[in-house]
Amino acid sequence: ILFTLGLDEEIVGVSTHSNFPERAETRPRIGSYISLDYERIVSLKPDLVIATAVGNTREMVKRLERFGFPTYVVFPKNLDGILLSIERIGQVVDRNKEAVRIVEEMKRRREKVIELTRGLTRPTVFLQIGEAPIVTVGKGSFADDLIRLAGGKNVAGDEKTMYPRFGLEEIIERAPEVILVSSMDPRADYGKALREWSQWKTIPAVKNGRIHLIDSDLIDRPSPRIIDGLEEMARLLHPERFKK
């Protein structure tokens, strides 16, 4: 978000997982969402820390504030929440006009997807984000919201946890018409994962060749690129209505 707002020169540190845009790779790493390198943060002397309630605990935030660093916490749970976070961060860092422009463009692209999929039959979707055990997305996750907006129906959308574990028998029983495999683990062999699904011919998605790999960075990070993820998901669910 901060890079998109044009704060390249002001950003003094990023999390371990920050990999976009490319210039983010050149910034000092200050730890992960769940494990901060406080010594490194102190050495960088930031005027403001942007934290997320997904991973950054209340105690982490309090500790940063005890060091004298003002900390702004975001906690988006869906696409609307991401849009709101961008607007509010824009206000906090005095980039309000840029934030409004970004949000308006994201809304325009979202509405285009909704319009193109309106009235179409919603295929049932299973999104795999973990291999061993098999983990999917439930109610309250970014990806569950994206599946709905992209014109699909999440077969795990009634699960109370955001990231439930599923057994193979349960997946077969729910019979998804589309299976999306997220590239969340950079060390995983996704070709192997796709091949393993191919043996379960009773699953409609397998029978009809509708198993697809999707870039996890586009569907599980609360950033402006979430719209790219929405558009890609819509193309996979309704290829007849979208062109590359």
N, C-alpha and C positions, 0 to 999 in steps of 0.2 A: 504494500500500500504506500509506504513512504517513498519508495523509488518512483512509483507511478505519479506521485504528487510532485515530483521534481526536486526531491530533497537529497540528491546524490551526494553533494558536498557536505551536508550536515550529518549524514549517517556515519557514526564512528564505530559501531559494532552491530553484529547480527547473530542470530542463533545458529547452531550447528547445522540445521537442516535448510538454511536459506541458500537457494541455488538459482534464483531468478530475480532480476535479469543477471546476465553474466557478470556484471560489475559487482554484484553482491558477493561473488567468490573472492574478491580482493579485500573485503572488510574483515577486521579481527573477529574471531568467534568468541562468544561470551557464554557458551554452554547451550544446553537443550531446554525444552519447555519444562522438564521436570528436575533439571540439575543445573543451576546457574554457577558460573565462575565469578564469584563476588570480587575476588582480588583483581581479576581482569577488568571488570566493570568499573571498579574504583579507579583503576589506573587510566581509564578512558575519560573519566570526568564528564559524563553526559549531563546535559541540561534537562533532559526528559527521557524516561524509559517507557516504552509501550509494552505492556504485558497482556497475556491472555489468560482468562480464567480456566481454560482447558489446559491444565498442566501446571501453570504458575499458581501455587497455593497462596492463601491469605498471608501466611507467615513469610513467604518469599517477598511478597509486596511490602509488608511491614518492615522487613529487614532492609530492603532497598531504600525505603523512606527514612529509616534510622540513619542510613549513610548520607542522607541529605539529598537524595535524588527523587524529584517529583515523578510519580508513576501513574500512568493512565491505563486502566484495565478495560479490555473489550471482551465480550462474551457472546458473539453471534451464534445462533443456533440454526439458522436457515438463511436463504438468500436475502430476504428482507432485512435480517439482522446484519448481514455483511454490508449491505448498502448503507444502513444506518451507521455502522462502525466507520466506514469510509468518510461519511459526512462529518461525523464527530471528530475523528482524527484530523480531518482537514481544518476544522475549527480550532482545535487545540494547537496545531502547528502553523496557524495563520496561512493556510492554503485553501481557504473556503471556496473560492471561485473554481479552482482546479478540481476540488472534490465534487462540487455540484456538477461540473461538466462530465466527470468520469461516471458518476451515478446516473445521470440522465442518459448517457450512451448505453450503460448496462441495462437500464430499464427498457430502452428502445429495442435492444437485441432480445431481451426476455420476452417482450410482447410479440415480437415477430415469431419466436418459437411457439408461443402459445397460440397465435393465430394460425400458423401452419399445421398445428396438430389438433386444432379444435374439431370436434365431431368424429375424429378417427377412433377406431377400436383400440383400446389400450392393451398392449401386450403385457403379460405378466413377466416380471423381471427378477432375476436373482443376481445380486452383485456380490462377488467374492472378493474380500479384501485380505483374507488370511488363508493359508494353505494347510497348515498342520497345527492346530485343528482348523477346520473350515469356519471362517468368520464372515459374517455379512453385515448389512446395515439395517438398523431398525428405526423406529419412530424417534424423531428428534435429532437425527443426523443430517448433515449437509446433503449427503448423497440421496437420502430418502426424499428430501424436498426436490432435488434435481430430477429424480425418476418421475415424480408426479408432474413437474413442470414440463418435462420432455415428452409427456404423453404416454407414460407407462404406469404400471401398477406394481409396486414392490411386494413380492410374495412374503417378505418379512416385515411389512409395514405395520402389522398389528402387534409386533413384539414390543415389550415395555422397555427393554434395554436398548441403548443406541447401537451396540455392536454385539449382537447375540451369536453364539456358536450353534452351528447346525450339523446334524449327522446326515450322512448320505441318504439314508432311508427317508428322512423328513423332506429332503430336497426333491427326491423322486416323487414323494406323495404330493407335494405342492405343484409339481409339474410346470416349472417356468418355461415360458415360450422364448425367452431371451436370457442368456447367461453372459454377464459382463465380468471379466476378470481384471481387477485393478492391479496396476504395477507398483504396489506400495513398497515391496521389499526389493531393493536394487540387486540383491544377491540371488533372487529366486530365478528358477528356470521356467519362464512362462510358456515356452514352447511345450515343455513337458506337461505343464498344468492343462493346457488346451488339449493335448493328446489324451490325457487321462480322462477328461470329460467325454471324449469321443466314444468311449466304450459303453456308455450308458444310453443305449439307443431308445429306451422307453421315455426318456425325458424329451418333450417336444422341441426344446432348443437344440438338443443334440441331433435329433432326427432330421430337423430342417436346416441344419448348418448355421445356427444363429448363436454362435459362441464367439465373443469378441474381447480383445484386450483394449483397456482404456487407461490413459495416463492418470495415475493417482494424483499427481500434482494439480491437475485441473479440476478435481472433484472433491478434494478433502482439505483444501487450504482456503481460509477465509480472505481471499484477495480478489482483485478485479478479474483475474484469470478464471474465476469460477464460471463466468459467462461462456468462456471457451469450452469449459467442461459441459455446460448445459447444451450448447450447440452440438458438440460431438456426440453426446448421449442421444440427442434427438435424431441425429443422422443414423445412428445405429439402430434405434427403435423404429424409425419411419424413413428408411432410405429412399422410398418413392417420393417423398416430399422435400428432400434436401439434396443439394448438389454440393460437392466439395469446392 
